[in-house]
Structures are given as structure tokens and as C-alpha cells.
Amino acid sequence: MSTKLLIQRSSQPARLGWAMAACAGALLAYTLRPHDTTPTTASQTPSTLNAPDQAFTRTFIGTEPDGVLASTGHDLSLSPELIRRFEYHLTAVGERTQAQIRAAIEADLARELNEQGRQHAMRILDAYLKFKTALGNLNQPRMHEVSGTALAQHFKAIRDLRALYFQTDEIKALFGDVDEYDDYMARKLAIVQNKSLTPAQREAELDKLKDALTPENRAHVEQPVVHLTLAAKEEQARQNGASAADIQQIRTQLVGADAARRLEALDREEAAWKERIRQYQQARTTDPQQAQQLKATLFTPQEQLRLAAYE
């Protein structure tokens, strides 16, 4: 996805889950990796996705892939946007087969790229899928071994594996921002764990480390602070009886109008889900037969798998 501000409520990347547990607040910034893949909420109808079946359309309803993939003449422009575009479609894993997802990606690419660019992008997709499969077999450091050094070694192992599937220029163009961010996280953890530093020295080292980042990655580091501030202000405002318009005003002031609209859309989506759950639970207590009918009409097969938590 593009690097414009996206407010997440769930589905964070798991690659550093063990490190997050070990250094909690110190690594909070990881919640918004440069390759964040949460779909952008949009005002378009589901038809903008050109989805071939209803289940896929419903999965991405109200969202669209963003980012620019093509240069002048519809040639492929190698950048992290291409990986984010792949990941947008790959969020449907488990709901669609890999062949279906690959076909959807190919159709998406064909709308923006010329034939040469499409073929190049599809070759990169195949390499990326093989890399992700191999990545699943990579050993994870043990919790008690978490350190800046262990983190750096783990990232090196990932890069060595990646080099088996991509050319050098592709790695720099597609993953350069992620590599810089990973290096930052490993060095940050080393500074946080350095007991020889005074609080003032530690703060100075962290500031120096952050200042060395590209503006894009520096924004990713600072975004979680904004998110925490927003969540606290929203909660306080609701306790004081704020209206929906008041909440939107707070959001707009802190994260901008576009992100505020996306949050508002998420609110509507969450409210609609809760209402469907309410109807289903009520029917289960009064009319089990009707509950089964509601289960079939209100929820997709994928959503029905989640209903066990409410039964």
C-alpha cells in the first residue's frame, strides 16, 4: 500500500512479533512497517476491484489498491509499491486459491502496465511467492536471545534468502526502505538495551538514529505516537459525550481529513458487523431455525468461521 497515513486496528505484520514482546514500548514503532498492507478504505463501489466472485468482492468492499506502478509509457517502475500491491491481493489467502489470487494480480497489473511491464511484474510476483514460502521455514530467534545483535542477524538471514530469488537492482528498488527500517529497529534495540548509557545519552543516541532515516521511514517511526494520542483523545471525548462529528473533528486535526474519513468508514463497517452479530445472537436464543437462515444470509462462508467466538 502507499505510505500515506493508514490507521490500523488489527492485522499487524508478524515478522517481529517476538521482538515486540521483548521490548514492548521501545519497539512500538514496528506496528507500521513500510510494507504495511492494510487496504486503503475508499469511496468506490466493490466493482472497482473487478472481482470475479462475491466472496472476494466482500472481502475488499470499500477498499482499493493504491500506489503508482507505471512510469511514462506504462513501463513498470520498480519500487516498494509493487510489493504492497502484491500484498494487498495476498490478504485473500485462505479465502481464494493461490491461482485465483495470481489471476487477480495479473488482471490488476494489466490495467496499468504495458505487456513488457506486466511480464516483468509477474516474474517478480513468482519470485516473491517463492521467497515468502521459503521465509516460513526460516528459524526464529528464541525469546531469551532477543537483542540488537540477534535481530540484525535475523534480518541478515532474511536478506541472504531474498538474494536467491531477486536480482541486486530489484532488491534495492523493492526492499530498500524495509531494509533501512529493519536496520533502524535492530540498532534501536541495541541502544535501548545498552545499560552503560544514561537516560540522556540513550535519548540522544535514539534521536541521532532517527534523524539518519529517510523522511518516509522517519514518518513510520513517528506515526504510532500519533495513533496513541488519537486513541486517548477519542476515548476522553466519548466519555465527555462527544458526538460523531466531534470525533471526526479530533481525527481530522490529528491525522488529516483523508485518514479521518478512512476511520469513519471503519467505524461504519464495525458497527454493521456488530449489528449482524446482534441479530444472529438474538435469533439463536429465540428461534434456532431462523438463526441458521440468518447465518447463511448475513455472513459469507469466511465470516461464518468467525462466528464460533460469538456462539
N, C-alpha and C positions, 0 to 999 in steps of 0.2 A: 504494500500500500504506500501511498505517498507519505511524506514526513510532516504534513500539516497536522496540527494537534488533533489527536483522536482520544476521546475519553473512554477508557476501558472499565468494564465492571467484572469481567471474567476472562477465561481463556488466555492466560499468560503463557509465554514460552517456557518450556520446562528445562531447557538446556542447563541452567544454573540453579535449579531448584535446591540442590544440596548446598550450594554456596550461600543462597539466600537464608537458609535455615541457620547457617553457622554465623552469619554476620548481619542478620536482620536489618537493622536501621542503616548500617553502613553501606549495604548493597541495595537499598530500596530503589535506586535509580534503574536497576535492571528490569523493572516491570515494564519499561517502554524501550525495548531493543530497537535499533534502527530497522530491523526486518519485521517489525510489528505487522501482523496480518489481519487484524480485526477489520471486517468490511466497513467501508465508509457508508454511513447512512445517507440516503439520497431521497429526493422527492419524486424520482421516476417511478413508473409503474413496473411491476415484475417483468413486463415484456421487454424492457430494455436489456435484460440479460440474455434474451434469445434462448431461454431454457427449453429443452425438448420435452420435459415432463413436469408434472405438477409438484412432485416431491422436491425436485431440485429448485424450482421456482420459489416454493415456500421457504426453503432453507435460506435463500438470499433475498427474500422480499424486502423492499425498501433500501437495497444496497446496490452498489455498482463498483466494478473495479476501476481504480483511477491510476493516474500516472501516465507519462508520455513515453511510449516505446519507440517511436519512429523519429528519424531526422528528416531533413528535406528529401523529398522523393520517396518517402515511405521506406527508406532503408532502416534496418534495425540499429538502434542506438544502445550499445551495451551500457547498462547501469543497474544499480540495485532495484530499480523499478521493475525490471523483468522478473527478478526473483520474487518480488512482492506480488506481481501479477500471478505467477505460478501458485504461490501460497494462498492467494485469495480463492482460487478454484480448488486447491487441495484441502480446504476446510470441509469439503463434502466427502472426504474419505470416511467410509463406514456407511454412507448413505447411497453412494454410487460406486460402481466398479472403477478400477483404475483406467480401463479402456474408455469408459464414458467420460471420465474427468479429462483424459487426454484429448478426446474428441472435442470437448467443450473448450479447452485451452486452444486447440488448433483453430477452431472457428473464431475464437476471440482474436487471436493473432492475425488471422487472415483479413479481418476487418480493418486492421491498422497498418499492416506491413505489406510490402511487395513480396513476390514469390521467393526471391533470394533471401530476404529478411525473415520470412516465415520459416523457410527451411533451416536457416541458421538458428533461429529461436527454438525450433523443435529439437534440433540436435542438442542444444543446451538443456532443454527440458529433460530429454532422455538421460543425459549425464547427471542432471540434478536428482532425478528419481533414483538412479543407481547409487549416488553419493548418500542420499538420505537413508536408503536401505542399509548401506554399509555402516553408516553412522550409528544405527541402532545396535550394532554389535561392538561398539567401542566401549571399553571398560570405563566406568565412572569412578573417580576417587572416593575413598571411604570418608565418611563424615569426620572422623577424628584426624584425618590428614588434610583437612581444608586449610590452605594457606595461599598467600600470593604466589609462591613458587609452584605449588600443586596446580593452582588454577592456570598459570602460564604454561605448564607442561601439558595440561589437558587441552588447552587451545592449540598448542603446537601439534599434538596428535591429530586434532581435527584438521588442521591445515595440511599436514602431511598426507592425510587420507584424501582430502579435497584435490590435492595436486595430481592424484591418479586419474581424475575424471575431467579436469579442466585445464586449458592452456593458461600460460602465465598472464597474458594480457586479459583473458576472461576473468581470472581470479581477481586481478586488481580492479577491474571495472565493476564486477558484480558484487564482490565481497569486501572491498577496501574499507568501506565505512564500518562494517561489522568487525573487521579485524582491529581497526583503531579503537573501537569501543571495547572490545574484549581485552585489549592491552591495557586500556584505562582501568577496567574493573580489576584486573589482576594486580596492577600497581597500586590501586586504591586500597585493596585488601591488605597488601604488604605494609602500606603506611599505617592503616588502622591497627594492625596487629603489632606494630613496632613499639614495644614498651619503653624503649630508650628515649622516645620523643616526648617532650612536654606537650600539653594541650595546645599551646600557642604554636609550637613548631609543627605539630601534626596538622593544624588548621592551615598553616602557611604552605606546607607541602601539598595538601589536598587542593588548595586554591591554585598553586602553580601547575599541578597536574591537569586540572580542569581547564585552565587558560590555554594549555597546549592543544586542546581539542579543536577540530573544525567547528565552525558555528553550528552546523547541523547536529553534530553529536553533543555539543555543549547544551543545545536546546533539549535533547533527550535526557540529559543528566538532570536538568533543572525542572522538567515537567512534573515529576512525581510530587515535588514540593507544592506546585500549583494545585495538583489534584487533592492533596491532603487539606490544603487551605480551603478549597472549594467545598469539599465534603463537610468540613467543620462549619463553614458559614451556612451551608444549606440546612444542616441539622439544627443549628441555632435559630435560623429564620423560621423553620417549620414549627419548632417549639413555641415560637412567639406568634404563631398564627399566620404566617406569610401565605399569600395566595400563590397560585401557579405563575402568575405574571411577575410577582415579586421574585420568585425563584429564578425565572428566566432572566430577570434584570441582573441578579447577582452573577449568574453564569456568564452573561454577556460581558460584564465588567471584568471578570477574571480570565476568561478563556476565549472571548471573542464571539461574534454572532454566529459564525458557521458551526463551531463546536457546541454552542448553546442549543442550536436547532437540532443537532445530532442527539444531544442529551434528551431533548424534549421528545424526539421520536422514540428513543429507547424507553422513556417513561411510558409512552402510549403502548409500546409493544409489551412491556412488563405488565401494565395494567390489564391488557387484553388477555395475556396468559393467565393471570390470577383470576380473572372473571371466568375463563373457561374451566379452570380448576375448581372454582367455587360451584359452578353448575354441575360438574361431574360428581363432586363430593356430596352435594345435596341429593342428587339422584340416587347415589349409592345407598343413602340412608332411608330413602322413601320408596324407590322403585328400581330394584336391581336390573330389571329388563330394560328400562329406559336408560339406565346408566350405560349399559352395553351399546345401545344405539348412539348415545352421545359420544361415547369413546370412539366410535367409528366415524362419526360425522365432524366432531370438533377437533380431532387430533390426527396428524399424519402418522403413518406406521413408525417413523422415527421418534416422534413425540410420545407415542404410546409406550415406548420403552422407558420413558422417564416417569411415567405415572405411578410406578411401583412405590416411589418415595411419598406419594400422596394417598396411598390406599391403606 
